[in-house]
Amino acid sequence: MVKNSKKKSHPTFYVPNSKGKRRMKSVKTRWRKPTGVDNKKRIRKKYMGACPRIGYKNPDSIRGRHPSGLEEVLVFNLKDLEGLKDKAVRISGSVGKKKKILLVSKAKEIGLTIINEVIR
């Protein structure tokens, strides 16, 4: 595992007028780049909230990893489990129930973390 494998936290980025007391119902709570000459969010007024910037980026050693800090691997069959160590395993959605039961039991024997283990 990587030293300091926890990702940095950042505020949620919203479109202006999509949240709060005077919100507009037509504006969904998602991110859009602010445009417009007099847009306060584009000018970076503090009371308008944060915008995505390069400072919120995580280190290269952590980026693209599962929140647990482990590297994630997508598995389709038993052969894909061979040689894996200290990784988080995600079983493909196209794998059927019978094969998924086999994959889960084999991964537990090896000592791997399974992300989507739930079998109904």
HUKA-V750844 format. One record per residue. N is the residue number from 0. PHI is phi in radians with two decimals (999 if undefined). NEAR is the number of other ideal C-beta (glycine too) atoms within 8 Angstrom. Layout:
[[N	PHI	NEAR] [N	PHI	NEAR]]
This chain:
[[0	999	6] [1	-1.46	8] [2	-1.11	4] [3	0.94	5] [4	-1.45	8] [5	-1.43	6] [6	-1.30	7] [7	-1.25	6] [8	-1.60	3] [9	-2.48	6] [10	-1.21	5] [11	-1.36	3] [12	-1.71	9] [13	-2.10	10] [14	-1.34	11] [15	-1.02	11] [16	1.25	7] [17	-1.76	11] [18	-2.34	5] [19	1.70	4] [20	-1.20	3] [21	-1.90	5] [22	-1.28	9] [23	-1.73	7] [24	-1.16	4] [25	-1.32	3] [26	-1.66	10] [27	-1.32	5] [28	-1.47	7] [29	-2.51	7] [30	-1.67	7] [31	-2.43	5] [32	-1.13	4] [33	-1.27	10] [34	-2.18	5] [35	1.95	6] [36	-1.13	3] [37	-1.80	4] [38	-1.19	10] [39	-1.22	9] [40	-1.20	11] [41	-1.14	8] [42	-1.34	6] [43	1.21	7] [44	-1.23	7] [45	-1.10	4] [46	-1.21	5] [47	-1.49	8] [48	1.76	9] [49	-1.46	6] [50	-2.04	8] [51	-1.09	6] [52	-2.48	5] [53	-1.12	4] [54	-1.17	4] [55	-1.48	7] [56	-1.19	5] [57	-1.52	6] [58	-1.07	5] [59	-1.02	4] [60	-1.19	5] [61	-1.80	12] [62	-1.07	8] [63	1.47	2] [64	-1.57	12] [65	-1.22	9] [66	-0.97	5] [67	-1.24	6] [68	1.75	10] [69	-1.57	11] [70	-1.32	8] [71	-1.67	11] [72	-2.24	10] [73	-1.56	6] [74	-2.05	12] [75	-1.92	7] [76	-2.59	8] [77	-1.11	8] [78	-1.12	5] [79	-1.19	9] [80	-1.36	12] [81	-1.14	6] [82	1.38	3] [83	-1.52	10] [84	-2.61	5] [85	0.94	5] [86	-2.30	11] [87	-1.67	13] [88	-1.76	15] [89	-2.02	11] [90	-1.43	11] [91	-1.06	8] [92	-1.22	4] [93	-1.41	4] [94	-1.39	10] [95	-1.32	5] [96	-1.15	6] [97	-1.08	6] [98	-1.18	9] [99	-1.13	11] [100	-1.08	9] [101	-1.09	9] [102	-1.09	15] [103	-1.11	12] [104	-1.14	8] [105	-1.15	10] [106	-1.14	12] [107	-1.17	9] [108	-1.07	6] [109	-1.22	9] [110	1.69	4] [111	-1.63	11] [112	-1.52	8] [113	-1.87	12] [114	-1.38	9] [115	-1.95	6] [116	-1.43	6] [117	-0.98	4] [118	-2.12	7] [119	-1.78	2]]
